[in-house]
């Protein structure tokens, strides 16, 4: 049986994954404005539908972000999960966002 062991080191500039046979370093990147605009626009569309008391026919954008490999499970060794990717508002906007959300509910 193969045992996968690794250690993760993170700082404000990079994430380093250290394993027995491999070392990988990934630089952290600022999100592109196109991505931020896409996320914001999709969520705005959802809020507009909810304000009009309409059922949305779509979900906010989601991206596959996690894939694991389990050597002990020969039937399904690969597990892929789609995780929601969201944006967290800055503290100065929380009151405004809460007020808008209260109007929808």
C-alpha positions in Angstrom: 0.0 0.0 0.0 1.2 3.5 -0.9 0.9 6.1 1.7 0.7 9.7 0.5 2.2 12.2 2.9 2.9 15.8 2.3 3.3 19.1 4.1 2.0 22.5 3.1 3.8 25.7 3.8 2.0 29.0 3.0 3.0 32.6 3.2 1.5 35.8 1.7 3.4 35.1 -1.6 3.3 31.4 -2.2 2.1 27.9 -1.3 4.7 25.2 -1.1 3.7 21.5 -1.2 6.4 19.2 0.1 6.2 15.4 -0.4 8.6 12.5 -0.2 9.3 12.6 -3.9 8.2 16.0 -5.0 8.3 19.7 -4.0 6.0 22.1 -5.8 5.8 25.9 -5.2 2.8 27.9 -6.5 2.9 31.7 -6.5 -0.3 33.3 -5.2 -1.8 35.6 -7.8 -4.2 38.5 -7.6 -7.6 37.7 -9.2 -8.1 39.1 -12.6 -10.7 41.9 -12.9 -12.5 39.9 -15.6 -13.1 37.1 -13.1 -14.3 39.5 -10.4 -16.6 41.2 -12.9 -18.0 37.8 -14.0 -18.6 36.7 -10.4 -20.2 40.0 -9.5 -22.4 40.1 -12.6 -23.7 36.5 -12.1 -24.6 37.3 -8.5 -26.3 40.5 -9.5 -28.5 38.7 -12.0 -29.5 36.2 -9.2 -30.4 39.0 -6.8 -32.5 40.8 -9.5 -34.5 37.6 -10.1 -35.0 37.1 -6.4 -36.1 40.7 -6.0 -38.8 40.1 -8.6 -39.9 36.9 -6.8 -38.8 34.8 -9.7 -37.1 31.4 -9.5 -33.6 31.5 -10.9 -32.9 28.9 -13.6 -29.2 29.0 -12.9 -26.9 29.0 -9.9 -24.1 31.4 -9.2 -20.8 30.5 -10.8 -19.1 27.4 -9.5 -15.7 26.0 -10.4 -14.3 22.5 -9.8 -11.7 23.1 -7.1 -10.9 19.8 -5.4 -9.8 16.4 -6.8 -8.6 13.7 -4.4 -7.1 10.3 -5.2 -7.7 7.3 -2.9 -5.5 4.3 -3.6 -7.5 2.3 -1.1 -10.7 2.5 -3.1 -10.2 0.6 -6.4 -13.8 1.2 -7.5 -13.7 5.0 -7.3 -10.1 6.1 -6.7 -10.7 9.6 -8.0 -13.2 11.9 -6.2 -14.0 15.3 -7.8 -16.0 17.9 -6.0 -17.3 21.2 -7.2 -17.0 23.9 -4.6 -18.7 27.3 -4.8 -16.3 30.1 -5.3 -17.6 33.3 -3.8 -16.5 36.8 -2.9 -16.5 38.2 0.6 -17.7 41.8 0.9 -15.5 44.3 2.6 -16.6 45.4 6.1 -17.7 48.9 4.9 -20.3 47.3 2.6 -21.9 44.8 5.0 -24.6 47.1 6.2 -25.6 48.0 2.7 -25.6 44.4 1.6 -27.6 43.3 4.7 -30.2 45.9 4.0 -30.6 44.8 0.3 -30.8 41.2 1.4 -33.5 42.0 3.9 -35.6 43.5 1.1 -35.4 40.3 -0.8 -36.4 38.0 2.1 
